[in-house]
């Protein structure tokens, strides 16, 4: 994480697999015992990530954190609020 290039999505990370219906605390990693299920989930991830245009993944945490974001209030000094005002 940080400024480095993203590793390969499937083989560049240590993937973990949990059955949250039975192990809500994610204490029991099933990846080593269920490699076929892990591969199935990896393939599903790739399909869904492509479908929703999340590629390329971005590992530049510092640059993204420092990048200015659009603001709805920048340059404004008058704000009009409508509706009921309730006093305590």
C-alpha positions as CSV (number, residue, x, y, z in Angstrom):
1,X,0.0,0.0,0.0
2,X,1.2,3.5,-0.7
3,X,3.1,4.7,-3.8
4,X,4.0,1.3,-5.3
5,X,2.5,-0.3,-8.4
6,X,-0.4,-2.6,-7.8
7,X,0.5,-6.3,-7.7
8,X,-1.2,-8.8,-9.9
9,X,-4.8,-9.0,-8.6
10,X,-5.0,-12.8,-8.5
11,X,-1.5,-14.0,-7.7
12,X,0.0,-10.9,-6.2
13,X,-1.9,-11.0,-2.9
14,X,-2.5,-13.6,-0.2
15,X,-6.2,-14.2,-0.7
16,X,-8.3,-15.2,2.3
17,X,-11.6,-17.1,2.3
18,X,-14.1,-17.1,5.1
19,X,-17.6,-18.5,5.7
20,X,-19.1,-15.6,7.5
21,X,-22.4,-17.4,8.0
22,X,-20.6,-19.7,10.4
23,X,-17.5,-17.7,11.3
24,X,-18.6,-14.0,11.6
25,X,-15.3,-13.0,13.2
26,X,-13.3,-14.3,10.3
27,X,-11.0,-16.3,12.5
28,X,-10.9,-19.4,10.3
29,X,-9.2,-18.8,6.9
30,X,-10.5,-21.5,4.6
31,X,-8.3,-20.6,1.6
32,X,-5.7,-23.4,2.1
33,X,-8.4,-26.1,2.7
34,X,-10.6,-25.0,-0.2
35,X,-8.4,-24.0,-3.1
36,X,-11.1,-24.7,-5.7
37,X,-13.6,-22.4,-3.9
38,X,-10.9,-19.8,-3.6
39,X,-10.2,-19.9,-7.3
40,X,-14.0,-19.7,-8.0
41,X,-14.3,-16.6,-5.9
42,X,-11.2,-15.0,-7.5
43,X,-12.7,-15.6,-10.9
44,X,-16.0,-14.1,-9.7
45,X,-14.2,-11.1,-8.4
46,X,-12.5,-10.5,-11.8
47,X,-15.8,-10.8,-13.6
48,X,-17.6,-8.4,-11.3
49,X,-14.7,-6.0,-11.2
50,X,-14.6,-5.9,-15.0
51,X,-18.4,-5.5,-15.2
52,X,-18.4,-2.5,-12.8
53,X,-15.2,-0.9,-14.3
54,X,-13.0,-1.0,-11.2
55,X,-9.9,-1.7,-13.2
56,X,-7.2,-0.6,-13.1
57,X,-7.0,-0.8,-9.3
58,X,-5.2,2.1,-7.7
59,X,-2.6,1.5,-5.0
60,X,-1.6,5.2,-4.6
61,X,-3.0,5.9,-1.2
62,X,-0.9,9.0,-0.4
63,X,-1.5,10.7,-3.8
64,X,-5.2,10.0,-3.6
65,X,-5.4,11.3,0.0
66,X,-3.7,14.6,-1.0
67,X,-5.6,15.2,-4.2
68,X,-8.1,18.1,-3.8
69,X,-11.8,17.0,-4.0
70,X,-14.6,19.0,-5.5
71,X,-16.5,21.1,-2.9
72,X,-20.1,22.2,-3.0
73,X,-19.3,25.2,-0.7
74,X,-16.0,26.4,-2.2
75,X,-16.2,30.1,-3.1
76,X,-19.6,30.6,-1.5
77,X,-20.3,32.8,1.5
78,X,-24.2,32.8,1.5
79,X,-26.2,29.8,2.2
80,X,-30.0,29.6,2.3
81,X,-31.7,26.9,4.3
82,X,-35.4,26.2,3.8
83,X,-37.7,24.2,5.9
84,X,-38.8,24.2,9.5
85,X,-36.3,25.5,12.1
86,X,-36.7,23.8,15.5
87,X,-35.5,25.4,18.6
88,X,-34.5,23.3,21.6
